[in-house]
Amino acid sequence: MHFSEWMSRNGETNPGFGKKAGWSGETVRRYRAGEREPDHAAMATIYALTSGCVTPNDWVGVGPRNVDQKAEQLST
């Protein structure tokens, strides 16, 4: 799941998420808009704060996406 999609679905604001992560709301806005790619530590923080819904793979565009994995698990 893309970070922006997760933020919208969960009614999360940029400043609110930033406070949880220890970042500014502007940093979150840039990640959300794709203007800046998070580093590895930031990706790990986003993964943790989204309960695994937004994975590092969702940022770099490789491997299975978390949504695909969950759908596969539900069908088995």
N, CA, C and O atoms as a GROMACS GRO file, in nm:
protein
  304
    1MET      N    1   0.085  -0.117   0.000
    1MET     CA    2   0.000   0.000   0.000
    1MET      C    3   0.090   0.123   0.000
    1MET      O    4   0.190   0.129   0.072
    2HIS      N    5   0.054   0.219  -0.079
    2HIS     CA    6   0.129   0.344  -0.081
    2HIS      C    7   0.103   0.423   0.046
    2HIS      O    8  -0.007   0.419   0.102
    3PHE      N    9   0.204   0.493   0.089
    3PHE     CA   10   0.197   0.571   0.213
    3PHE      C   11   0.081   0.671   0.209
    3PHE      O   12   0.006   0.681   0.306
    4SER      N   13   0.066   0.742   0.101
    4SER     CA   14  -0.041   0.840   0.090
    4SER      C   15  -0.178   0.774   0.104
    4SER      O   16  -0.268   0.828   0.169
    5GLU      N   17  -0.193   0.658   0.042
    5GLU     CA   18  -0.319   0.585   0.051
    5GLU      C   19  -0.347   0.544   0.197
    5GLU      O   20  -0.459   0.558   0.246
    6TRP      N   21  -0.244   0.494   0.265
    6TRP     CA   22  -0.261   0.455   0.405
    6TRP      C   23  -0.301   0.577   0.489
    6TRP      O   24  -0.390   0.569   0.573
    7MET      N   25  -0.234   0.688   0.466
    7MET     CA   26  -0.264   0.810   0.541
    7MET      C   27  -0.410   0.851   0.521
    7MET      O   28  -0.480   0.882   0.618
    8SER      N   29  -0.456   0.849   0.398
    8SER     CA   30  -0.595   0.888   0.368
    8SER      C   31  -0.694   0.791   0.430
    8SER      O   32  -0.792   0.833   0.493
    9ARG      N   33  -0.671   0.662   0.413
    9ARG     CA   34  -0.763   0.561   0.467
    9ARG      C   35  -0.775   0.568   0.619
    9ARG      O   36  -0.880   0.538   0.676
   10ASN      N   37  -0.667   0.608   0.684
   10ASN     CA   38  -0.665   0.611   0.829
   10ASN      C   39  -0.690   0.750   0.887
   10ASN      O   40  -0.681   0.769   1.008
   11GLY      N   41  -0.720   0.846   0.801
   11GLY     CA   42  -0.750   0.981   0.846
   11GLY      C   43  -0.634   1.047   0.919
   11GLY      O   44  -0.654   1.131   1.006
   12GLU      N   45  -0.513   1.009   0.882
   12GLU     CA   46  -0.394   1.062   0.946
   12GLU      C   47  -0.351   1.192   0.880
   12GLU      O   48  -0.355   1.205   0.757
   13THR      N   49  -0.310   1.287   0.960
   13THR     CA   50  -0.261   1.414   0.906
   13THR      C   51  -0.109   1.411   0.899
   13THR      O   52  -0.043   1.333   0.968
   14ASN      N   53  -0.055   1.497   0.816
   14ASN     CA   54   0.091   1.506   0.806
   14ASN      C   55   0.152   1.544   0.941
   14ASN      O   56   0.245   1.477   0.986
   15PRO      N   57   0.102   1.650   1.007
   15PRO     CA   58   0.161   1.684   1.137
   15PRO      C   59   0.142   1.575   1.243
   15PRO      O   60   0.231   1.552   1.325
   16GLY      N   61   0.028   1.507   1.241
   16GLY     CA   62   0.001   1.401   1.338
   16GLY      C   63   0.096   1.284   1.322
   16GLY      O   64   0.150   1.232   1.419
   17PHE      N   65   0.115   1.241   1.197
   17PHE     CA   66   0.207   1.130   1.171
   17PHE      C   67   0.349   1.173   1.202
   17PHE      O   68   0.428   1.097   1.258
   18GLY      N   69   0.382   1.296   1.164
   18GLY     CA   70   0.515   1.348   1.190
   18GLY      C   71   0.548   1.348   1.339
   18GLY      O   72   0.660   1.317   1.379
   19LYS      N   73   0.451   1.384   1.420
   19LYS     CA   74   0.473   1.387   1.565
   19LYS      C   75   0.503   1.246   1.616
   19LYS      O   76   0.592   1.228   1.700
   20LYS      N   77   0.430   1.147   1.567
   20LYS     CA   78   0.454   1.008   1.608
   20LYS      C   79   0.592   0.961   1.564
   20LYS      O   80   0.658   0.885   1.636
   21ALA      N   81   0.636   1.005   1.447
   21ALA     CA   82   0.762   0.960   1.391
   21ALA      C   83   0.882   1.044   1.436
   21ALA      O   84   0.997   1.004   1.420
   22GLY      N   85   0.854   1.161   1.491
   22GLY     CA   86   0.963   1.251   1.530
   22GLY      C   87   1.011   1.337   1.413
   22GLY      O   88   1.126   1.382   1.411
   23TRP      N   89   0.922   1.360   1.317
   23TRP     CA   90   0.954   1.440   1.199
   23TRP      C   91   0.860   1.560   1.193
   23TRP      O   92   0.763   1.568   1.268
   24SER      N   93   0.892   1.651   1.104
   24SER     CA   94   0.799   1.763   1.080
   24SER      C   95   0.686   1.716   0.989
   24SER      O   96   0.700   1.618   0.916
   25GLY      N   97   0.576   1.789   0.994
   25GLY     CA   98   0.466   1.760   0.902
   25GLY      C   99   0.508   1.779   0.758
   25GLY      O  100   0.457   1.711   0.668
   26GLU      N  101   0.601   1.871   0.735
   26GLU     CA  102   0.650   1.896   0.599
   26GLU      C  103   0.728   1.776   0.546
   26GLU      O  104   0.716   1.743   0.428
   27THR      N  105   0.805   1.711   0.630
   27THR     CA  106   0.876   1.590   0.587
   27THR      C  107   0.776   1.483   0.546
   27THR      O  108   0.794   1.417   0.443
   28VAL      N  109   0.672   1.465   0.627
   28VAL     CA  110   0.569   1.366   0.594
   28VAL      C  111   0.502   1.402   0.463
   28VAL      O  112   0.478   1.315   0.379
   29ARG      N  113   0.471   1.530   0.443
   29ARG     CA  114   0.408   1.574   0.319
   29ARG      C  115   0.494   1.538   0.199
   29ARG      O  116   0.443   1.492   0.097
   30ARG      N  117   0.624   1.559   0.211
   30ARG     CA  118   0.715   1.528   0.100
   30ARG      C  119   0.720   1.378   0.071
   30ARG      O  120   0.722   1.337  -0.045
   31TYR      N  121   0.722   1.297   0.176
   31TYR     CA  122   0.717   1.151   0.156
   31TYR      C  123   0.586   1.113   0.087
   31TYR      O  124   0.585   1.036  -0.009
   32ARG      N  125   0.480   1.168   0.137
   32ARG     CA  126   0.346   1.138   0.084
   32ARG      C  127   0.331   1.175  -0.062
   32ARG      O  128   0.271   1.101  -0.140
   33ALA      N  129   0.386   1.289  -0.099
   33ALA     CA  130   0.374   1.340  -0.235
   33ALA      C  131   0.476   1.278  -0.330
   33ALA      O  132   0.471   1.302  -0.451
   34GLY      N  133   0.569   1.199  -0.277
   34GLY     CA  134   0.672   1.140  -0.361
   34GLY      C  135   0.781   1.239  -0.398
   34GLY      O  136   0.859   1.213  -0.490
   35GLU      N  137   0.787   1.351  -0.328
   35GLU     CA  138   0.891   1.450  -0.355
   35GLU      C  139   1.024   1.411  -0.291
   35GLU      O  140   1.129   1.462  -0.329
   36ARG      N  141   1.017   1.321  -0.196
   36ARG     CA  142   1.136   1.276  -0.125
   36ARG      C  143   1.117   1.129  -0.088
   36ARG      O  144   1.010   1.088  -0.042
   37GLU      N  145   1.222   1.050  -0.110
   37GLU     CA  146   1.214   0.908  -0.072
   37GLU      C  147   1.275   0.892   0.066
   37GLU      O  148   1.386   0.941   0.091
   38PRO      N  149   1.205   0.825   0.156
   38PRO     CA  150   1.261   0.805   0.290
   38PRO      C  151   1.386   0.718   0.287
   38PRO      O  152   1.398   0.627   0.204
   39ASP      N  153   1.477   0.746   0.379
   39ASP     CA  154   1.594   0.659   0.391
   39ASP      C  155   1.552   0.530   0.461
   39ASP      O  156   1.435   0.513   0.497
   40HIS      N  157   1.646   0.439   0.480
   40HIS     CA  158   1.613   0.308   0.537
   40HIS      C  159   1.553   0.319   0.677
   40HIS      O  160   1.458   0.248   0.710
   41ALA      N  161   1.608   0.408   0.758
   41ALA     CA  162   1.555   0.425   0.894
   41ALA      C  163   1.413   0.479   0.891
   41ALA      O  164   1.328   0.434   0.968
   42ALA      N  165   1.386   0.574   0.801
   42ALA     CA  166   1.251   0.630   0.789
   42ALA      C  167   1.154   0.526   0.736
   42ALA      O  168   1.039   0.520   0.780
   43MET      N  169   1.198   0.443   0.641
   43MET     CA  170   1.112   0.336   0.591
   43MET      C  171   1.075   0.240   0.703
   43MET      O  172   0.961   0.194   0.712
   44ALA      N  173   1.171   0.209   0.788
   44ALA     CA  174   1.144   0.119   0.901
   44ALA      C  175   1.046   0.183   0.998
   44ALA      O  176   0.960   0.114   1.053
   45THR      N  177   1.057   0.312   1.020
   45THR     CA  178   0.964   0.384   1.108
   45THR      C  179   0.824   0.382   1.050
   45THR      O  180   0.727   0.356   1.121
   46ILE      N  181   0.813   0.409   0.921
   46ILE     CA  182   0.682   0.409   0.855
   46ILE      C  183   0.622   0.269   0.860
   46ILE      O  184   0.502   0.253   0.885
   47TYR      N  185   0.702   0.168   0.838
   47TYR     CA  186   0.655   0.029   0.845
   47TYR      C  187   0.598   0.001   0.984
   47TYR      O  188   0.491  -0.057   0.997
   48ALA      N  189   0.671   0.042   1.086
   48ALA     CA  190   0.627   0.017   1.224
   48ALA      C  191   0.500   0.095   1.257
   48ALA      O  192   0.406   0.040   1.315
   49LEU      N  193   0.496   0.222   1.220
   49LEU     CA  194   0.382   0.306   1.256
   49LEU      C  195   0.256   0.273   1.176
   49LEU      O  196   0.145   0.307   1.217
   50THR      N  197   0.272   0.207   1.062
   50THR     CA  198   0.156   0.166   0.982
   50THR      C  199   0.122   0.020   1.006
   50THR      O  200   0.044  -0.040   0.932
   51SER      N  201   0.179  -0.038   1.110
   51SER     CA  202   0.157  -0.180   1.145
   51SER      C  203   0.185  -0.272   1.028
   51SER      O  204   0.116  -0.373   1.009
   52GLY      N  205   0.286  -0.238   0.949
   52GLY     CA  206   0.328  -0.322   0.838
   52GLY      C  207   0.249  -0.305   0.710
   52GLY      O  208   0.272  -0.377   0.613
   53CYS      N  209   0.158  -0.211   0.707
   53CYS     CA  210   0.078  -0.190   0.585
   53CYS      C  211   0.158  -0.124   0.473
   53CYS      O  212   0.135  -0.152   0.356
   54VAL      N  213   0.252  -0.038   0.509
   54VAL     CA  214   0.339   0.027   0.411
   54VAL      C  215   0.477  -0.032   0.430
   54VAL      O  216   0.543  -0.008   0.531
   55THR      N  217   0.522  -0.110   0.331
   55THR     CA  218   0.649  -0.180   0.340
   55THR      C  219   0.758  -0.105   0.264
   55THR      O  220   0.728  -0.021   0.179
   56PRO      N  221   0.885  -0.134   0.294
   56PRO     CA  222   0.992  -0.076   0.213
   56PRO      C  223   0.976  -0.109   0.064
   56PRO      O  224   1.012  -0.028  -0.021
   57ASN      N  225   0.923  -0.226   0.033
   57ASN     CA  226   0.900  -0.261  -0.108
   57ASN      C  227   0.803  -0.165  -0.175
   57ASN      O  228   0.813  -0.140  -0.295
   58ASP      N  229   0.710  -0.111  -0.099
   58ASP     CA  230   0.615  -0.016  -0.156
   58ASP      C  231   0.684   0.112  -0.201
   58ASP      O  232   0.636   0.181  -0.290
   59TRP      N  233   0.796   0.144  -0.139
   59TRP     CA  234   0.871   0.265  -0.177
   59TRP      C  235   0.959   0.241  -0.297
   59TRP      O  236   0.968   0.326  -0.386
   60VAL      N  237   1.023   0.126  -0.302
   60VAL     CA  238   1.121   0.103  -0.408
   60VAL      C  239   1.064   0.029  -0.529
   60VAL      O  240   1.129   0.021  -0.633
   61GLY      N  241   0.944  -0.024  -0.515
   61GLY     CA  242   0.877  -0.086  -0.629
   61GLY      C  243   0.932  -0.222  -0.669
   61GLY      O  244   0.931  -0.257  -0.787
   62VAL      N  245   0.980  -0.300  -0.571
   62VAL     CA  246   1.026  -0.434  -0.601
   62VAL      C  247   0.958  -0.534  -0.509
   62VAL      O  248   0.912  -0.498  -0.401
   63GLY      N  249   0.954  -0.658  -0.553
   63GLY     CA  250   0.898  -0.763  -0.470
   63GLY      C  251   0.748  -0.750  -0.451
   63GLY      O  252   0.684  -0.657  -0.501
   64PRO      N  253   0.693  -0.846  -0.378
   64PRO     CA  254   0.547  -0.843  -0.356
   64PRO      C  255   0.508  -0.730  -0.264
   64PRO      O  256   0.582  -0.694  -0.172
   65ARG      N  257   0.394  -0.675  -0.289
   65ARG     CA  258   0.342  -0.569  -0.204
   65ARG      C  259   0.267  -0.632  -0.089
   65ARG      O  260   0.215  -0.743  -0.102
   66ASN      N  261   0.260  -0.564   0.021
   66ASN     CA  262   0.192  -0.614   0.140
   66ASN      C  263   0.047  -0.648   0.109
   66ASN      O  264  -0.004  -0.750   0.157
   67VAL      N  265  -0.020  -0.567   0.030
   67VAL     CA  266  -0.161  -0.591  -0.004
   67VAL      C  267  -0.172  -0.722  -0.080
   67VAL      O  268  -0.263  -0.801  -0.055
   68ASP      N  269  -0.080  -0.748  -0.174
   68ASP     CA  270  -0.081  -0.872  -0.251
   68ASP      C  271  -0.060  -0.993  -0.160
   68ASP      O  272  -0.125  -1.096  -0.176
   69GLN      N  273   0.032  -0.979  -0.064
   69GLN     CA  274   0.060  -1.088   0.028
   69GLN      C  275  -0.061  -1.119   0.114
   69GLN      O  276  -0.093  -1.236   0.134
   70LYS      N  277  -0.130  -1.018   0.164
   70LYS     CA  278  -0.247  -1.039   0.247
   70LYS      C  279  -0.359  -1.105   0.168
   70LYS      O  280  -0.427  -1.194   0.218
   71ALA      N  281  -0.379  -1.061   0.043
   71ALA     CA  282  -0.483  -1.121  -0.040
   71ALA      C  283  -0.452  -1.268  -0.065
   71ALA      O  284  -0.542  -1.352  -0.064
   72GLU      N  285  -0.326  -1.299  -0.087
   72GLU     CA  286  -0.287  -1.438  -0.110
   72GLU      C  287  -0.310  -1.522   0.015
   72GLU      O  288  -0.355  -1.636   0.006
   73GLN      N  289  -0.279  -1.468   0.132
   73GLN     CA  290  -0.298  -1.539   0.256
   73GLN      C  291  -0.445  -1.566   0.282
   73GLN      O  292  -0.481  -1.673   0.332
   74LEU      N  293  -0.530  -1.471   0.248
   74LEU     CA  294  -0.673  -1.487   0.270
   74LEU      C  295  -0.733  -1.592   0.177
   74LEU      O  296  -0.830  -1.658   0.212
   75SER      N  297  -0.674  -1.608   0.059
   75SER     CA  298  -0.731  -1.703  -0.037
   75SER      C  299  -0.686  -1.846  -0.012
   75SER      O  300  -0.739  -1.938  -0.073
   76THR      N  301  -0.589  -1.866   0.077
   76THR     CA  302  -0.541  -2.002   0.105
   76THR      C  303  -0.601  -2.058   0.230
   76THR      O  304  -0.572  -2.171   0.267
   0.00000   0.00000   0.00000
